[in-house]
Amino acid sequence: MLSGIMCFRFLVSLGDYEERRINVWETSNYTLIASTVTNSSLHHIAWDPQAFNEFVTVGDNGSIMFWLIDEISDKKPKLRVQEPDIPDEVSSLSNRVSSCSFVSQSQAADE
């Protein structure tokens, strides 16, 4: 099963739980521009609504990964990833994170 999400410029597709591949496609010509394999299965992806080249994924083992499609440092775009440590209070609840979303500053202020 493949899942994906598209912003106005990029399409990101996630492979199934065995493949663990992330592919980034240019939507103007649907060319594969970047691809990588992760250490754990991914379950959900969400685009940063403020940045067309940033998204987050979540998956097995409580993994949360923040991704950047870097077009500045090289002629060919590269995927950069940051995987922060998960607080014990969160990781002890479950070994699988199943969804994610971005909250704007105005939404956070309302809560």
MDTraj code that builds the backbone (N, CA, C; nanometers):
import mdtraj as md
import numpy as np

residues = "MET LEU SER GLY ILE MET CYS PHE ARG PHE LEU VAL SER LEU GLY ASP TYR GLU GLU ARG ARG ILE ASN VAL TRP GLU THR SER ASN TYR THR LEU ILE ALA SER THR VAL THR ASN SER SER LEU HIS HIS ILE ALA TRP ASP PRO GLN ALA PHE ASN GLU PHE VAL THR VAL GLY ASP ASN GLY SER ILE MET PHE TRP LEU ILE ASP GLU ILE SER ASP LYS LYS PRO LYS LEU ARG VAL GLN GLU PRO ASP ILE PRO ASP GLU VAL SER SER LEU SER ASN ARG VAL SER SER CYS SER PHE VAL SER GLN SER GLN ALA ALA ASP GLU".split()
xyz = np.array([
    [0.0838, -0.1179, 0.0000],
    [0.0000, 0.0000, 0.0000],
    [0.0882, 0.1240, 0.0000],
    [0.0618, 0.2154, -0.0865],
    [0.1332, 0.3421, -0.0914],
    [0.0403, 0.4521, -0.0454],
    [0.0969, 0.5485, 0.0213],
    [0.0186, 0.6667, 0.0560],
    [0.1024, 0.7875, 0.0207],
    [0.0379, 0.8980, 0.0004],
    [0.1128, 1.0176, -0.0364],
    [0.0337, 1.1428, -0.0083],
    [0.1026, 1.2527, -0.0151],
    [0.0395, 1.3815, 0.0062],
    [0.1102, 1.4815, -0.0845],
    [0.0368, 1.5793, -0.1358],
    [0.0939, 1.6716, -0.2319],
    [0.0731, 1.8155, -0.1861],
    [0.1771, 1.8947, -0.1945],
    [0.1632, 2.0387, -0.1807],
    [0.1630, 2.0934, -0.3227],
    [0.1687, 2.2235, -0.3404],
    [0.1589, 2.2774, -0.4758],
    [0.2800, 2.2466, -0.5619],
    [0.3924, 2.2092, -0.5034],
    [0.5133, 2.1891, -0.5823],
    [0.5696, 2.0479, -0.5765],
    [0.5499, 1.9783, -0.4655],
    [0.6061, 1.8450, -0.4467],
    [0.4981, 1.7441, -0.4116],
    [0.5222, 1.6210, -0.4509],
    [0.4417, 1.5073, -0.4075],
    [0.5363, 1.4164, -0.3307],
    [0.4975, 1.3780, -0.2108],
    [0.5776, 1.2856, -0.1317],
    [0.4978, 1.1569, -0.1172],
    [0.5603, 1.0451, -0.1519],
    [0.4948, 0.9158, -0.1367],
    [0.5718, 0.8312, -0.0365],
    [0.4968, 0.7555, 0.0430],
    [0.5547, 0.6659, 0.1429],
    [0.5337, 0.5231, 0.0973],
    [0.6369, 0.4417, 0.1079],
    [0.6233, 0.2999, 0.0767],
    [0.5480, 0.2280, 0.1868],
    [0.5299, 0.0983, 0.1720],
    [0.4589, 0.0217, 0.2736],
    [0.5504, -0.0096, 0.3916],
    [0.4970, -0.0843, 0.4889],
    [0.5714, -0.1093, 0.6127],
    [0.6986, -0.1905, 0.5898],
    [0.7064, -0.2645, 0.4822],
    [0.8277, -0.3408, 0.4543],
    [0.9316, -0.2588, 0.3801],
    [0.8861, -0.1740, 0.2884],
    [0.9795, -0.0989, 0.2048],
    [1.0410, 0.0209, 0.2779],
    [0.9607, 0.0955, 0.3529],
    [1.0054, 0.2107, 0.4342],
    [1.0742, 0.3190, 0.3497],
    [1.0287, 0.3389, 0.2281],
    [1.0897, 0.4364, 0.1371],
    [1.0052, 0.5632, 0.1294],
    [1.0746, 0.6769, 0.1221],
    [1.0119, 0.8062, 0.0968],
    [1.0625, 0.8542, -0.0389],
    [0.9688, 0.8882, -0.1266],
    [1.0026, 0.9437, -0.2577],
    [0.9460, 1.0838, -0.2688],
    [1.0235, 1.1741, -0.3249],
    [0.9785, 1.3119, -0.3487],
    [0.9766, 1.3339, -0.4990],
    [0.8617, 1.3807, -0.5488],
    [0.8396, 1.4008, -0.6915],
    [0.8164, 1.5487, -0.7182],
    [0.8675, 1.5971, -0.8285],
    [0.8402, 1.7326, -0.8764],
    [0.7054, 1.7274, -0.9476],
    [0.6095, 1.8112, -0.9075],
    [0.4755, 1.8016, -0.9651],
    [0.4635, 1.8639, -1.1042],
    [0.5578, 1.9469, -1.1433],
    [0.5481, 2.0075, -1.2764],
    [0.5685, 1.9042, -1.3879],
    [0.6497, 1.8003, -1.3598],
    [0.6746, 1.6975, -1.4624],
    [0.6745, 1.5558, -1.4040],
    [0.6415, 1.5428, -1.2758],
    [0.6353, 1.4152, -1.2037],
    [0.7641, 1.3342, -1.2170],
    [0.8736, 1.4049, -1.1988],
    [1.0060, 1.3442, -1.1975],
    [1.0461, 1.3166, -1.0530],
    [1.1040, 1.1995, -1.0287],
    [1.1562, 1.1661, -0.8971],
    [1.2798, 1.2507, -0.8717],
    [1.2782, 1.3321, -0.7646],
    [1.3924, 1.4205, -0.7383],
    [1.4718, 1.3809, -0.6146],
    [1.4124, 1.3011, -0.5252],
    [1.4845, 1.2562, -0.4057],
    [1.4179, 1.1305, -0.3523],
    [1.4971, 1.0454, -0.2899],
    [1.4447, 0.9209, -0.2350],
    [1.5359, 0.8745, -0.1230],
    [1.4777, 0.8143, -0.0204],
    [1.5566, 0.7588, 0.0893],
    [1.4765, 0.6493, 0.1574],
    [1.5448, 0.5700, 0.2387],
    [1.4812, 0.4644, 0.3169],
    [1.5005, 0.4980, 0.4644],
    [1.3950, 0.4777, 0.5435],
    [1.4023, 0.5054, 0.6872],
    [1.4253, 0.3759, 0.7650],
    [1.4612, 0.3902, 0.8922],
    [1.4853, 0.2738, 0.9770],
    [1.3573, 0.2101, 1.0275],
    [1.2478, 0.2858, 1.0292],
    [1.1221, 0.2314, 1.0806],
    [1.0094, 0.2594, 0.9813],
    [0.9019, 0.1829, 0.9941],
    [0.7845, 0.2028, 0.9095],
    [0.7189, 0.3360, 0.9433],
    [0.6685, 0.4034, 0.8415],
    [0.6027, 0.5323, 0.8604],
    [0.4531, 0.5170, 0.8400],
    [0.3748, 0.5939, 0.9177],
    [0.2296, 0.5793, 0.9140],
    [0.1560, 0.7041, 0.8687],
    [0.2196, 0.8192, 0.8795],
    [0.1485, 0.9429, 0.8480],
    [0.2484, 1.0507, 0.8081],
    [0.2014, 1.1410, 0.7236],
    [0.2822, 1.2539, 0.6792],
    [0.1958, 1.3790, 0.6847],
    [0.2555, 1.4917, 0.7203],
    [0.1835, 1.6196, 0.7198],
    [0.2791, 1.7283, 0.6723],
    [0.2317, 1.8116, 0.5793],
    [0.3107, 1.9255, 0.5312],
    [0.3028, 2.0384, 0.6320],
    [0.4113, 2.1121, 0.6454],
    [0.4106, 2.2363, 0.7217],
    [0.3335, 2.3379, 0.6373],
    [0.2238, 2.3932, 0.6885],
    [0.1446, 2.4856, 0.6063],
    [0.2161, 2.6174, 0.5775],
    [0.3246, 2.6452, 0.6478],
    [0.3985, 2.7698, 0.6289],
    [0.5208, 2.7540, 0.5385],
    [0.5591, 2.6299, 0.5071],
    [0.6818, 2.6071, 0.4285],
    [0.6568, 2.4947, 0.3283],
    [0.6634, 2.5253, 0.1999],
    [0.6317, 2.4272, 0.0969],
    [0.7316, 2.3127, 0.0897],
    [0.8477, 2.3266, 0.1512],
    [0.9510, 2.2237, 0.1411],
    [0.9792, 2.1530, 0.2745],
    [0.8855, 2.1600, 0.3697],
    [0.9037, 2.0939, 0.4988],
    [0.7819, 2.0090, 0.5321],
    [0.8087, 1.8904, 0.5868],
    [0.7005, 1.8025, 0.6295],
    [0.7474, 1.7178, 0.7466],
    [0.6545, 1.6508, 0.8116],
    [0.6851, 1.5643, 0.9252],
    [0.6239, 1.4273, 0.8978],
    [0.6929, 1.3228, 0.9450],
    [0.6396, 1.1874, 0.9375],
    [0.6430, 1.1269, 1.0771],
    [0.5526, 1.0311, 1.1009],
    [0.5511, 0.9567, 1.2266],
    [0.5374, 0.8090, 1.1941],
    [0.5825, 0.7248, 1.2887],
    [0.5753, 0.5817, 1.2606],
    [0.6092, 0.4938, 1.3781],
    [0.6526, 0.3718, 1.3461],
    [0.6850, 0.2719, 1.4479],
    [0.7948, 0.3212, 1.5418],
    [0.8005, 0.2567, 1.6577],
    [0.9012, 0.2863, 1.7599],
    [0.8925, 0.4309, 1.8074],
    [0.7750, 0.4918, 1.7951],
    [0.7559, 0.6294, 1.8397],
    [0.8327, 0.7308, 1.7579],
    [0.8681, 0.6962, 1.6352],
    [0.9517, 0.7863, 1.5554],
    [0.8727, 0.9076, 1.5066],
    [0.9346, 1.0228, 1.5200],
    [0.8852, 1.1480, 1.4643],
    [1.0034, 1.2092, 1.3913],
    [0.9855, 1.2355, 1.2618],
    [1.0956, 1.2885, 1.1811],
    [1.0504, 1.4150, 1.1091],
    [1.1327, 1.5177, 1.1197],
    [1.1086, 1.6443, 1.0515],
    [1.1983, 1.6485, 0.9283],
    [1.1373, 1.6735, 0.8118],
    [1.2071, 1.6657, 0.6835],
    [1.2136, 1.8016, 0.6166],
    [1.3223, 1.8236, 0.5450],
    [1.3424, 1.9439, 0.4648],
    [1.3863, 1.8999, 0.3255],
    [1.3188, 1.9509, 0.2233],
    [1.3631, 1.9294, 0.0858],
    [1.4571, 2.0446, 0.0553],
    [1.5867, 2.0174, 0.0600],
    [1.6917, 2.1185, 0.0478],
    [1.7280, 2.1388, -0.0984],
    [1.6929, 2.2540, -0.1509],
    [1.7243, 2.2856, -0.2910],
    [1.8374, 2.3866, -0.3036],
    [1.8893, 2.4344, -0.1935],
    [1.9873, 2.5424, -0.1954],
    [2.1304, 2.4908, -0.2025],
    [2.1606, 2.3857, -0.1274],
    [2.3002, 2.3444, -0.1126],
    [2.3566, 2.2699, -0.2333],
    [2.2729, 2.2280, -0.3244],
    [2.3200, 2.1490, -0.4378],
    [2.2254, 2.1709, -0.5550],
    [2.2673, 2.1314, -0.6730],
    [2.1788, 2.1444, -0.7892],
    [2.0622, 2.0472, -0.7809],
    [2.0865, 1.9268, -0.7286],
    [1.9806, 1.8277, -0.7131],
    [1.9270, 1.8353, -0.5698],
    [1.7943, 1.8466, -0.5526],
    [1.7387, 1.8539, -0.4168],
    [1.7760, 1.7317, -0.3335],
    [1.7953, 1.7552, -0.2049],
    [1.8275, 1.6482, -0.1118],
    [1.7283, 1.6512, 0.0031],
    [1.7035, 1.5345, 0.0601],
    [1.6206, 1.5262, 0.1793],
    [1.7085, 1.5361, 0.3022],
    [1.6777, 1.6292, 0.3887],
    [1.7459, 1.6424, 0.5180],
    [1.6448, 1.6031, 0.6250],
    [1.6892, 1.5329, 0.7261],
    [1.5970, 1.4859, 0.8298],
    [1.6536, 1.5145, 0.9679],
    [1.5630, 1.5451, 1.0594],
    [1.5978, 1.5616, 1.2006],
    [1.5010, 1.4749, 1.2794],
    [1.5553, 1.3874, 1.3619],
    [1.4729, 1.2997, 1.4441],
    [1.5003, 1.3304, 1.5916],
    [1.4105, 1.4073, 1.6534],
    [1.4341, 1.4453, 1.7935],
    [1.4088, 1.3281, 1.8882],
    [1.4662, 1.3371, 2.0079],
    [1.4381, 1.2390, 2.1117],
    [1.2945, 1.2587, 2.1586],
    [1.2252, 1.1490, 2.1824],
    [1.0869, 1.1525, 2.2274],
    [1.0866, 1.1468, 2.3798],
    [1.0123, 1.2368, 2.4462],
    [1.0066, 1.2319, 2.5932],
    [0.9562, 1.0965, 2.6427],
    [1.0075, 1.0500, 2.7552],
    [0.9679, 0.9200, 2.8114],
    [0.8176, 0.9116, 2.8344],
    [0.7543, 1.0239, 2.8708],
    [0.6103, 1.0244, 2.8963],
    [0.5310, 0.9874, 2.7708],
    [0.5845, 1.0228, 2.6553],
    [0.5174, 0.9910, 2.5290],
    [0.5567, 0.8527, 2.4818],
    [0.6846, 0.8214, 2.4832],
    [0.7301, 0.6932, 2.4302],
    [0.6824, 0.5752, 2.5135],
    [0.6556, 0.5949, 2.6416],
    [0.6088, 0.4847, 2.7244],
    [0.4616, 0.4510, 2.6976],
    [0.3863, 0.5415, 2.6360],
    [0.2449, 0.5167, 2.6072],
    [0.2255, 0.4171, 2.4946],
    [0.3129, 0.4228, 2.3971],
    [0.2976, 0.3362, 2.2805],
    [0.4279, 0.3358, 2.2023],
    [0.4519, 0.2299, 2.1301],
    [0.5709, 0.2288, 2.0453],
    [0.5365, 0.2701, 1.9026],
    [0.4128, 0.3163, 1.8798],
    [0.3707, 0.3558, 1.7460],
    [0.2952, 0.4883, 1.7524],
    [0.3461, 0.5856, 1.6806],
    [0.2756, 0.7127, 1.6650],
    [0.1982, 0.7013, 1.5349],
    [0.0677, 0.7298, 1.5371],
    [-0.0142, 0.7009, 1.4197],
    [-0.0588, 0.8233, 1.3412],
    [-0.0433, 0.9440, 1.3952],
    [-0.0837, 1.0620, 1.3184],
    [-0.0075, 1.1843, 1.3669],
    [-0.0123, 1.2899, 1.2856],
    [0.0555, 1.4138, 1.3197],
    [-0.0159, 1.5289, 1.2507],
    [0.0059, 1.6503, 1.3007],
    [-0.0486, 1.7700, 1.2363],
    [0.0319, 1.8900, 1.2827],
    [0.0205, 1.9984, 1.2097],
    [0.0849, 2.1227, 1.2478],
    [-0.0187, 2.2136, 1.3112],
    [0.0222, 2.2861, 1.4137],
    [-0.0653, 2.3833, 1.4789],
    [-0.0033, 2.5204, 1.4589],
    [-0.0819, 2.6128, 1.4053],
    [-0.0303, 2.7474, 1.3843],
    [-0.0198, 2.8201, 1.5174],
    [0.0575, 2.9266, 1.5197],
    [0.0732, 3.0037, 1.6428],
    [-0.0604, 3.0600, 1.6894],
    [-0.1474, 3.1015, 1.5968],
    [-0.2769, 3.1556, 1.6361],
    [-0.3658, 3.0478, 1.6955],
    [-0.3589, 2.9246, 1.6450],
    [-0.4354, 2.8141, 1.7024],
    [-0.3851, 2.7818, 1.8414],
    [-0.2536, 2.7811, 1.8601],
    [-0.1952, 2.7512, 1.9905],
    [-0.2336, 2.8570, 2.0927],
    [-0.2400, 2.9824, 2.0519],
    [-0.2754, 3.0913, 2.1422],
    [-0.4211, 3.0811, 2.1872],
    [-0.5075, 3.0256, 2.1025],
    [-0.6486, 3.0105, 2.1356],
    [-0.6734, 2.9021, 2.2387],
    [-0.5799, 2.8084, 2.2516],
    [-0.6008, 2.6937, 2.3430],
    [-0.5624, 2.7240, 2.4824],
])
top = md.Topology()
chain = top.add_chain()
for i, resn in enumerate(residues, 1):
    res = top.add_residue(resn, chain, resSeq=i)
    for name in ("N", "CA", "C"):
        top.add_atom(name, md.element.get_by_symbol(name[0]), res)
traj = md.Trajectory(xyz[None], top)
